[in-house]
Amino acid sequence: MRDFKVPIKLAVKNLRSNVGRTILTLFGVVIGITSVIVISSSGQGVKSYILGQISSFGTDMIQVEIKVPNTGKDSTANAMGQATGIQITTMKEKDAEAIGKLGNVSSYYYGNMGQELVTYKNINKRAILFGTSAGAPAVDANIKLQEGSFFTEGEDKSLNQVVVIGADVAESFFSGESALGKIVKIKDKNFRVIGVLAKRGAVTFFNFDDLIYVPVRTLQKKILGVDYLRFISVKVKDEKLIDATVADITQTIRKEHDIKDPSADDFGVSSIKEAQDTITKVFGTINILLLFLTSISLLVGGVGIMNVMYVAVVERTFEIGLRKAVGARSENILKQFLLEAIFITFAGGIAGIILGFLFSRLLSYIFSVLGYDLQFIITWQALLLAVGFSIAVGIIFGYYPARQASRLSPMEALRKE
């Protein structure tokens, strides 16, 4: 125990005698550890937020969407292909009807999307038109009406020009007045407001309160001029059979589209659980990459510690020689200088954890003010990682200067004074 007590006392004494230099050396470590904490907490917070938002649709949901053939449904090639204008026109109403006949399917709805200028009197607003079948509220429990009603299957089949508007659209156009019965113009056609949705907010940063729901057939025939769908949303009866139902839906649509080769699929089928697993994997990879990048600042702090320890060795060469002359062993000198480096990085780690916690709380508050329920979560794993990083930096970058100090001969050290 004595072998550690003396080096610890000497290390603490030296750090206290050079407070200014010690504090300046701490900055690099503090910045690095703060970055690790903030990046880790932000990654966990955003992941939890997105997973929570996805779960709000219900864990008993399956989504069928169009896909560019010969690409993965979640691939960049698929996203870029559709963004650059590749049109997939094979998904039709009959596909949804075939899915609806499957044993584990409770309900479903299908639709398409578009964007048009919507006008009320002298107010213009570019809005997303969400064309759906009448069964949307039965599948998506978050579609709740503040006033009025959702359109019916009869209104959809009759191509009625009616709309159900989101809370923000109602506020933009009618500002406190009742929207029911009012007429808005879409593509120079009159549409009657039959319902206003309760405020829902943003889901994965997509604002549902800015949507205008339109009967899907009306959207297809009178606005977009198309006859195909972009998605089919399915609610299952038994969640335990959701993977089997995904497989059944896949086989059903392949049969409807006469697809023999799975790589030629022009659609993708995903369950909410699968989407959650994908998000978890993606954020795991992103967090590792970000932590690797932020660790560069710790390396910079480590180089600073190494430089300071070299200076300390040069300044205290005579002290090293004197201690060796009176019986101190090389390992005692090594421990003293190594402990100094570890103390510096450990103190920097503690200060970095405190600052990281404060910054995380501040960011959580800022996002709450902006209307997002996004909490920056600091996990025990992140704390252990931060402390481990700080101690590892002290050991790695403090060892070489400490070893150089321990190898000085007493005569050579005393001669340099």
C-alpha positions in Angstrom: 0.0 0.0 0.0 2.9 2.3 0.8 4.2 1.9 -2.7 1.0 3.7 -3.9 0.6 6.2 -1.0 3.8 8.1 -1.6 3.4 8.4 -5.5 -0.2 9.5 -5.0 0.8 12.2 -2.4 3.6 13.5 -4.6 1.4 13.5 -7.7 -1.3 15.5 -6.0 1.3 17.9 -4.5 2.8 18.6 -7.9 -0.6 19.2 -9.6 -1.6 21.6 -6.8 1.6 23.5 -7.2 0.9 24.0 -10.9 -2.8 24.8 -10.8 -2.8 27.0 -13.9 -1.1 24.5 -16.1 -3.2 21.7 -14.7 -6.4 23.5 -15.6 -5.3 24.4 -19.1 -4.3 20.7 -19.6 -7.8 19.7 -18.5 -9.6 21.7 -21.2 -8.8 19.2 -24.0 -10.1 16.3 -21.9 -13.2 18.1 -20.7 -14.2 19.1 -24.3 -13.7 15.5 -25.5 -15.7 13.9 -22.7 -18.4 16.5 -23.0 -18.7 15.7 -26.7 -18.9 12.0 -26.0 -21.7 12.5 -23.4 -23.7 15.0 -25.6 -23.3 12.9 -28.8 -24.2 9.7 -26.9 -27.3 11.3 -25.2 -28.5 12.9 -28.4 -28.2 9.6 -30.3 -30.2 7.8 -27.6 -32.7 10.7 -27.4 -33.4 10.8 -31.2 -33.6 7.0 -31.4 -36.1 6.9 -28.5 -38.1 9.7 -30.0 -38.3 8.1 -33.5 -39.1 4.7 -32.0 -41.8 6.2 -29.9 -43.3 8.1 -32.9 -43.3 4.9 -34.9 -44.9 3.0 -32.1 -47.7 5.6 -32.0 -49.1 4.1 -35.2 -49.5 0.8 -33.3 -47.3 -2.3 -33.2 -50.0 -4.3 -35.0 -49.4 -2.4 -38.3 -48.0 -3.5 -41.6 -47.1 -1.1 -44.4 -47.0 -2.0 -48.1 -45.3 0.6 -50.3 -44.2 0.8 -53.9 -40.5 0.1 -54.6 -38.2 0.3 -57.6 -37.5 -3.3 -58.8 -34.1 -4.8 -58.1 -33.5 -2.5 -55.1 -33.9 -3.0 -51.4 -37.0 -1.5 -49.9 -34.9 0.6 -47.4 -32.0 1.2 -49.9 -30.7 4.5 -51.1 -31.1 3.2 -54.7 -34.9 2.9 -54.1 -35.2 6.3 -52.5 -33.1 8.0 -55.1 -35.0 6.2 -57.9 -38.4 7.4 -56.8 -37.0 10.9 -56.0 -35.6 11.2 -59.5 -38.9 10.4 -61.2 -39.2 6.6 -61.5 -42.9 5.9 -61.5 -44.2 2.6 -60.1 -47.8 2.3 -61.3 -48.5 -1.4 -60.6 -50.1 -1.1 -57.1 -53.9 -1.0 -57.5 -57.0 -1.2 -55.5 -57.4 -4.9 -56.2 -54.1 -5.6 -54.4 -55.6 -4.0 -51.2 -58.8 -6.1 -51.6 -56.7 -9.3 -52.0 -54.8 -8.4 -48.8 -58.1 -7.8 -47.0 -59.1 -11.4 -47.6 -56.2 -12.8 -45.6 -57.1 -14.5 -42.3 -55.0 -12.3 -39.9 -56.0 -9.0 -41.5 -58.4 -7.0 -39.3 -58.7 -3.8 -41.5 -56.9 -1.9 -44.1 -56.8 1.3 -46.1 -54.9 2.5 -49.1 -54.0 5.7 -50.8 -51.8 8.1 -52.7 -50.3 11.5 -52.1 -49.9 14.8 -53.9 -49.2 18.4 -53.3 -51.3 21.3 -54.6 -52.0 24.9 -54.0 -55.1 25.2 -51.8 -57.1 28.5 -51.7 -59.7 29.9 -49.4 -60.9 33.4 -50.3 -57.6 35.3 -50.6 -55.5 32.9 -48.6 -53.2 30.5 -50.5 -51.4 27.5 -48.9 -49.4 24.7 -50.6 -50.5 21.6 -48.8 -50.0 17.9 -48.9 -53.1 16.1 -50.1 -53.4 12.7 -48.5 -55.7 10.6 -50.5 -57.1 7.6 -48.5 -59.9 5.1 -48.6 -62.7 5.6 -46.0 -61.2 2.9 -43.7 -58.3 5.1 -42.6 -59.6 5.9 -39.1 -60.2 2.2 -38.4 -56.5 1.5 -39.0 -54.8 4.6 -37.8 -56.2 5.3 -34.3 -54.5 8.7 -34.3 -57.0 10.0 -36.9 -59.3 11.7 -34.4 -61.9 14.3 -35.4 -62.3 17.6 -33.6 -65.5 18.3 -35.5 -67.5 16.9 -38.4 -67.0 13.5 -39.8 -64.6 11.5 -42.1 -65.7 10.8 -45.6 -67.6 7.5 -46.3 -67.0 4.7 -48.8 -70.0 6.0 -50.8 -68.5 9.5 -51.0 -65.2 8.0 -52.2 -66.9 5.8 -54.9 -69.0 8.8 -56.0 -65.9 10.9 -56.5 -67.3 13.5 -54.1 -65.3 16.7 -53.7 -65.0 16.7 -49.9 -62.0 17.1 -47.6 -61.0 16.6 -44.0 -58.4 19.1 -42.9 -55.7 19.1 -40.3 -55.7 21.4 -37.3 -53.0 23.7 -38.7 -54.7 24.0 -42.1 -58.0 24.9 -40.3 -56.1 27.6 -38.3 -54.4 29.0 -41.4 -57.7 29.3 -43.4 -60.4 29.9 -40.8 -58.6 31.2 -37.7 -61.1 30.3 -35.0 -64.2 30.1 -37.2 -65.9 26.8 -37.8 -64.5 25.2 -40.9 -67.5 22.8 -41.5 -69.3 23.5 -44.8 -66.7 26.0 -46.0 -65.5 25.7 -49.6 -61.8 25.5 -50.5 -60.4 25.4 -54.0 -57.9 22.7 -55.1 -56.7 22.8 -58.7 -59.6 25.2 -59.5 -62.2 22.8 -58.2 -64.5 23.4 -55.2 -64.1 21.1 -52.2 -66.3 21.2 -49.2 -64.8 20.8 -45.7 -66.7 18.0 -43.9 -64.3 17.5 -40.9 -61.5 19.0 -38.9 -58.9 16.7 -37.3 -57.8 17.0 -33.6 -54.3 18.3 -33.2 -51.8 15.5 -33.7 -48.5 17.2 -34.0 -45.4 16.0 -35.9 -44.6 12.3 -36.2 -40.9 11.6 -37.1 -40.7 15.3 -38.0 -43.7 15.0 -40.4 -46.5 17.4 -39.5 -49.8 15.6 -39.7 -51.7 18.8 -38.8 -50.7 20.2 -42.2 -52.4 17.4 -44.1 -55.6 17.6 -46.1 -57.4 14.2 -46.4 -59.1 13.6 -49.7 -61.1 10.5 -50.9 -58.5 8.5 -52.8 -60.5 8.0 -55.9 -61.3 11.8 -56.0 -57.6 12.5 -55.7 -56.7 10.0 -58.4 -59.3 11.0 -61.0 -59.8 14.7 -60.4 -56.5 16.0 -59.2 -53.6 13.6 -60.0 -55.0 12.0 -63.1 -53.6 8.5 -62.1 -55.1 5.1 -61.3 -52.5 3.6 -59.0 -51.7 3.6 -55.3 -48.6 4.4 -53.4 -49.3 2.5 -50.2 -51.5 0.1 -48.3 -51.7 0.2 -44.5 -52.8 -3.0 -42.8 -54.0 -3.7 -39.2 -53.6 -7.3 -38.0 -55.7 -9.3 -35.6 -52.9 -11.2 -33.8 -49.5 -9.5 -33.4 -47.9 -12.8 -32.7 -48.6 -13.8 -36.3 -47.3 -10.5 -37.8 -44.2 -12.0 -39.4 -46.3 -14.8 -41.0 -48.8 -12.1 -42.2 -46.0 -10.1 -43.8 -45.0 -13.3 -45.7 -48.6 -13.9 -46.7 -49.0 -10.3 -48.0 -45.8 -10.6 -50.0 -46.9 -13.8 -51.7 -50.3 -12.3 -52.3 -49.0 -9.2 -54.1 -46.5 -11.3 -56.1 -49.3 -13.4 -57.3 -51.4 -10.3 -58.2 -48.4 -8.8 -60.1 -47.3 -12.1 -61.6 -43.8 -11.8 -60.1 -41.8 -15.0 -60.1 -38.4 -13.5 -59.2 -38.3 -11.8 -55.7 -35.6 -9.4 -56.9 -38.2 -8.0 -59.4 -40.6 -7.0 -56.5 -42.1 -3.6 -57.2 -43.3 -3.3 -53.6 -41.9 -3.6 -50.1 -43.7 -5.0 -47.0 -42.7 -3.9 -43.5 -44.1 -4.4 -40.1 -43.8 -1.7 -37.4 -41.6 -4.1 -35.4 -39.3 -4.5 -38.4 -39.1 -0.7 -38.8 -38.2 -0.4 -35.1 -35.4 -3.0 -35.5 -34.1 -1.2 -38.6 -34.0 2.2 -36.7 -32.2 0.6 -33.8 -29.5 -0.9 -36.0 -29.1 2.3 -38.0 -28.7 4.5 -34.9 -26.3 1.9 -33.4 -24.1 2.3 -36.4 -24.5 6.1 -36.4 -23.7 6.4 -32.7 -20.5 4.3 -33.1 -19.4 6.5 -36.0 -20.1 9.8 -34.1 -18.4 8.5 -31.0 -15.3 7.6 -33.1 -15.3 11.1 -34.6 -15.7 12.8 -31.2 -12.9 10.6 -29.7 -10.5 12.6 -32.0 -10.9 15.5 -29.6 -9.8 13.2 -26.7 -6.7 12.2 -28.7 -5.9 15.9 -29.0 -6.4 16.3 -25.2 -4.1 13.2 -24.8 -1.4 14.8 -26.9 -1.6 17.9 -24.7 -1.2 15.7 -21.6 1.8 14.0 -23.1 3.4 17.4 -23.8 2.7 18.7 -20.3 4.1 15.5 -18.7 7.3 15.8 -20.8 7.7 19.4 -19.5 7.1 18.2 -16.0 9.8 15.5 -16.4 12.3 18.1 -17.7 11.5 20.6 -14.9 11.8 17.9 -12.2 14.9 16.0 -13.4 16.8 17.0 -10.3 14.0 15.9 -8.1 13.9 12.5 -9.9 17.6 12.1 -9.4 17.4 13.0 -5.8 14.6 10.6 -5.1 16.5 7.8 -6.8 19.6 8.7 -4.9 17.8 8.2 -1.5 16.3 4.9 -2.5 13.3 5.5 -4.8 12.9 2.7 -7.4 12.1 3.2 -11.1 8.6 1.8 -10.6 8.0 4.5 -7.9 8.9 7.3 -10.3 6.8 5.6 -13.0 3.7 5.4 -10.7 4.1 9.0 -9.6 4.1 10.5 -13.1 1.5 8.1 -14.5 -0.8 8.9 -11.6 -0.5 12.6 -12.3 -1.7 12.0 -15.9 -4.5 9.8 -14.7 -5.6 12.4 -12.1 -5.7 15.0 -14.8 -7.8 13.0 -17.2 -10.1 11.6 -14.4 -10.8 15.2 -13.2 -11.4 16.2 -16.8 -13.7 13.2 -17.2 -15.8 14.2 -14.2 -16.0 17.9 -15.3 -16.9 16.7 -18.9 -19.7 14.5 -17.5 -21.1 17.4 -15.5 -21.0 19.7 -18.6 -22.3 17.0 -20.8 -25.3 16.5 -18.5 -26.0 20.3 -18.4 -25.7 20.6 -22.2 -28.0 17.6 -22.6 -30.6 19.1 -20.3 -30.4 22.4 -22.1 -30.9 20.8 -25.5 -33.9 18.8 -24.1 -35.4 22.1 -22.9 -34.8 23.9 -26.3 -36.5 21.0 -28.2 -39.4 21.0 -25.8 -39.9 24.8 -26.4 -39.9 24.1 -30.1 -42.7 21.5 -29.6 -40.8 18.3 -29.8 -40.9 15.8 -27.0 -37.2 14.9 -27.5 -35.3 14.0 -24.3 -31.5 13.7 -24.5 -31.0 10.5 -22.5 -27.7 9.9 -20.6 -27.2 6.2 -20.1 -25.0 4.4 -17.6 -23.1 2.9 -20.6 -22.3 6.5 -21.8 -21.0 7.4 -18.3 -18.9 4.3 -18.1 -17.6 5.0 -21.6 -16.7 8.6 -20.7 -14.9 7.6 -17.5 -13.2 4.7 -19.3 -12.1 7.0 -22.1 -10.7 9.6 -19.7 -8.7 7.1 -17.7 -7.5 5.3 -20.8 -6.2 8.5 -22.3 -4.3 9.3 -19.1 -2.7 5.8 -19.1 -1.9 5.8 -22.8 -0.5 9.3 -23.1 1.0 9.5 -19.7 2.9 6.2 -19.8 5.7 7.2 -22.2 6.8 10.4 -20.4 6.5 8.5 -17.0 8.6 5.7 -18.4 11.2 8.2 -19.6 11.3 9.7 -16.1 11.7 6.3 -14.4 14.6 5.4 -16.6 16.7 8.4 -15.7 19.9 7.5 -13.8 20.5 9.3 -10.5 23.9 10.6 -11.5 22.6 11.9 -14.9 19.6 13.6 -13.3 21.6 15.3 -10.5 24.2 16.5 -13.0 21.5 18.4 -15.0 20.6 20.7 -12.0 
